């Protein structure tokens, strides 16, 4: 189902698409590729929205920085100094996170209106990111396809081609609270992550280049435990880059019984406990599990590469599964 959700200040209409299957209902906006809501049942069959968001477009326009539910890019996470080398040339990006570039710059994918077309069990969002947008090279034809599987799992498949060498690292930035609206801090959720290492960071949250073992540290989620707070870190998934999505994470809310699983083709996952959320939400109201390549990879040749070249097809897949326990 497609309906008008609102209008931007320049008169551009924003539409909302509703996907429904197997007791799960997901709403997606043409603005920013935003997952506005995901309603799933608890162990008693009562449905509630498990992602943070707003009921009106103005909420997303006036609160852009937390990236509620958004499709972020061209490059998710941080690029140090907003600069990176590629084929002998250095590219300068917008600095929108202190000394760094974050989530594609000042007006990344999350603040663009996408073309939307229905597909089987979902929708396909597409747009052309022109050469030089936010400082990134190459004209990139990008799509993100959102579908609901037979069990109600939300699958997001990103695909792209370019006419010049560039870097690309999109992700979805939903904040999950499996207790539903008004349930409070999500730090009591239990998290399991198939990651034996992290990429430690400096004071500006830029990776040092090292890979640090999580054993005997607060970063060890290899066995499920409460999430807590104080995380904005990239976990190195044990599986590495894969051609098909592999389950790497499970988030469980003991109160409601809701379970979220995350499967991905990506080599990393950013755990962000949203400790800086402001009104109308409170710090820690949600947990972001951002599947991705590593932060600052364009400046770190030892990390898995994020360069996309002409003639190549970029593809990335992440699946959010919902169940109860």
Steps between C-alpha positions, in 0.01 A plus 500: 500500500625845402385826661613861526697544824581871473661772293847650533550877520584513127169332415639151436250233606611216726316168480467215744481137394357230726628142480310229686558127527495224764375733771773760441425847366784727384463856372767654273531864392620632166685766703835359608394140442384517861353199677236702682353210696515123542206353686557147629317283756626416848473159668131571573423598141482873570661709226709811564742718304858394576692776319530861615346757268238769450137504393551810283761603241596811697648280773759361260576839344550675835692210662736389221817425695402175671412357153182331625438193281687654208687362202841663550773545241691535286722401788355379830700590810807726510774597259793664680553865418236473230773401255606181324741403218387314191713423195754771579250775577373622837128574536364747755160444658270710716601507868179439690630317808770712659813450290348207310240413239212286628231297319552661160537864601267791562236381252554132447262228385294545818386850394412420139166405351519164324297365211290206621348215299314193626659156469383160619448521879663843521634813338808607310649842574737652245681824425804631316769654717680740266876533473626731772200459733633579849848481347485135389619418148301314236139497390343219702173331407376365833209285607375353826233231490291439813298176512323290762569128492258216573572526875480880507876559484599837354764460228688804367711450188724786384630506142702761312713570194729794430654673198825585686692351793339589833443365851167367623376371835123534556307376802169531680498704821193375685494520878332192648309482825329162511285606793310743280410867557529623856691195624802709596872430488602217266814416696322206659472323165731203468743500208701227336759590235716260298801728523831418668662838426426869473671788322612716797461876448660827604329794671326595172368143453740433213653147488863479601556227242538226757268203548445440872386174658175531698584222748475617863375845397163677500489441123456126532146415388584157364268369769175691545497761775338834574597774258543775758627833366812680382544338159568661162744242364554284195512127564702282263265217409664161514350395164659785301356605163256242362303460178180417688364637826620312809344547844735699722289653778202439724325759716247376759259687724416280802196711589314467169663182371578666167816385322682683220760315295737670257654323201729678255760471228702780663823449701417744780223614730487831685340467842364839605307522827365848423631659817461848353139485385295809587136602506252357430704191589741438785860375496510124453143467374620291207784281374642540149658198332652647183635238260791648308856496379736649756519872583772693313573206268592735209798609712580150628620266223529221758120505549255330259476724194211732417609614152245457221624523141327531162383162374453364853166452673483582869268276701438482872223322690372519857205310645316593820306200631226522763379226734402444864633295788 
